[in-house]
Amino acid sequence: MPPSSQPCHGVWQIPDYVPVRNMTEPVVTLEGHSKRVGILTWHPTARNVLLSAGGDNLVILWNVGTGEMLLRLDEVHTDLIYNACWNRNGSLLVTTCKDKHVRVIDPRKQQVVAEKSKPHQGARPVRAIFMADGKIFTTGFSRMSERQLLGLWDPKSFEEPIALQEMDTSNGVLLPFYDPDSSIVYLCGKGDSSIRYFEITDEPPYVHYLSTYSSKEPQRGMGFMPKRGLDVSKCEIARFFKLHERKCEPIAMTVPRKSDLFQDDLYPDTPGPEPALEADEWLSGKDAEPVLISLRDGYVPAKNRELKVVRKNVLDSRPPLGPRRSQSSGDTGFPVSAGAAARRAPGGWKGRPGARPPACPRPRPRARGDVHAPPAAPDAGRAAGGDPGAAAGRPGPGEAHLRAGAQAGPVHQRHGLAARPAAGQDWAQPC
């Protein structure tokens, strides 16, 4: 609502590209209601025809393309309007009101075609929607505040319902969403955490319970995706947008199918985005069925199933056991074995005939201080695919520096270290 005192509502056009700045001005602003507008619904077949209803008990039809008011229904409702819904070709309109009346209205003649008083005895709000065959589906409350599911009303004889079912004693208002392609009605209770869905048929009991989707958090509101926006490659038949306090959660309803082919029984031709009539043609009295499209073009075949090879990480394997070695100081500044020190000398002891490897000295205790974990042998480091620096005496990846007197961890166990050194002595490795 703008700063002016007169309520209005604007129409915004979302571009196909990503806008680089915020949109601050609507495409068109519609002014005509004296109180807050709570209901907006597009005409199913006519171009740019929008219905609005507000707290002033007024229904207005607009031509959004020109911004002008087409029709004004101000003598039909005597109280607050709860909801409004078009029939399939947009020739009739069904509304529910706080005065407990369900009305079928011809908006171009501005007259009530059929009317039912108190379809439900409770004082809570009633909702009504049109079925594809012209019948009316309503939800409401009984006198004992039990939520009732009214399967079908025939507008030609509003005296008795075709089907009536009691559900539970919750006080949340049921919001019906209808899929005419599958004849499934989804019921979302405001404040509930579940979605119930039913199939509507021409055979008794007419309303067949299918299943219930349940979650942990209650919904503050619910949106419904048009059929052409679904992912047919995953056999998705409905998608909801559940409104939470700080987020909007998509909920997909799918039918499990093993085949990757397009499922014709799940996706018959459905109404597309192109209108069948212009606004002036509809206003003159012309009706037309929705322009149907096939969802096969939107079908994305699944990718070829590739063989996934999971290789084991060689770094996780234990290094092979090397020769027994003791600690001595080398040119790197880190403790190395006596054999490694001899091999690093020019010529090495292997190059001298009859030479024998030097004797392994006994480990000498050192003062308590910071020491490093004993390194692996050079050959063992290369075989394990580890860091060459670790084989040369430097700690490799994941090899943390340890402190004398600490508990022996996995690094110590791999190198054969003692569980715990004596007081004042360093870690020692047997030769």
TAURFEN-V359572 format. One record per backbone hydrogen bond with DSSP energy under -1.0 kcal/mol. CO is the residue of the C=O (numbers start at 1). NH is the residue of the N-H. E is the energy in kcal/mol with one decimal. If there is no record, write none. Layout:
co: {CO;CO}
nh: {NH;NH}
e: {E;E}
This chain:
co: {9;11;11;28;30;36;39;41;45;45;48;49;50;51;52;53;53;54;58;59;60;61;61;62;63;68;71;73;80;83;85;92;93;94;95;96;97;100;101;102;103;104;104;105;106;106;111;114;116;127;129;131;135;136;137;138;139;140;141;142;146;147;148;149;150;152;153;154;165;168;173;175;177;179;179;183;184;185;186;187;188;189;192;193;195;196;197;197;198;199;203;205;206;208;211;213;219;221;223;226;227;231;231;232;235;238;239;240;241;242;243;247;249;251;253;253;263;270;277;278;279;280;281;282;291;293;296;313;328;330;334;336;337;338;339;340;352;369;377;378;379;380;381;382;387;388;389;390;396;398;402;403;409;410;411;412;413;422}
nh: {30;27;28;11;9;55;53;51;276;277;64;43;62;41;60;38;39;57;54;73;52;70;71;50;67;63;61;59;98;96;94;87;105;85;103;82;100;118;97;116;95;113;114;93;110;111;106;104;102;139;137;134;131;153;129;150;127;148;122;145;142;167;140;165;138;162;136;157;149;147;190;188;186;183;184;200;179;198;177;196;175;192;219;215;213;187;210;211;185;208;206;207;201;199;197;195;191;243;241;229;230;234;236;235;255;253;225;251;223;249;220;244;242;240;237;238;267;293;47;282;283;284;286;285;272;270;299;316;336;333;330;328;341;342;343;344;355;404;381;382;383;384;386;385;391;392;394;393;399;400;371;406;413;414;415;417;416;425}
e: {-3.0;-2.5;-1.2;-2.6;-2.1;-2.5;-1.9;-2.7;-1.8;-2.1;-2.8;-2.6;-2.9;-1.9;-2.6;-1.8;-2.0;-1.2;-1.2;-3.5;-2.3;-3.1;-1.3;-1.9;-2.4;-2.6;-2.4;-1.9;-2.5;-1.7;-2.7;-1.6;-3.9;-2.1;-2.3;-2.5;-1.5;-3.7;-1.2;-2.5;-2.2;-3.0;-1.4;-2.2;-1.3;-1.4;-2.6;-3.2;-2.8;-2.2;-2.8;-1.3;-3.3;-2.1;-2.4;-1.9;-2.1;-2.7;-2.9;-1.5;-2.5;-2.9;-1.7;-3.0;-1.2;-2.8;-2.4;-1.8;-4.4;-2.1;-2.2;-2.0;-3.3;-1.4;-1.3;-2.9;-2.4;-2.5;-2.4;-2.0;-2.5;-2.0;-2.7;-2.4;-3.1;-3.6;-2.3;-1.1;-2.9;-2.7;-2.7;-2.0;-2.4;-2.8;-2.0;-2.6;-2.2;-2.3;-1.9;-1.8;-1.6;-1.1;-1.7;-1.3;-2.3;-3.4;-2.5;-2.8;-1.5;-3.1;-2.9;-3.1;-3.3;-3.1;-2.7;-1.4;-1.4;-2.8;-2.0;-2.2;-2.1;-1.5;-1.9;-1.4;-3.0;-2.3;-1.4;-1.4;-3.9;-1.1;-1.0;-2.1;-1.9;-2.2;-2.2;-1.6;-2.1;-1.3;-2.3;-1.8;-2.3;-1.8;-2.1;-1.1;-1.2;-1.3;-2.4;-1.1;-2.0;-1.1;-1.1;-1.9;-1.8;-2.0;-1.1;-2.6;-1.1;-2.0}
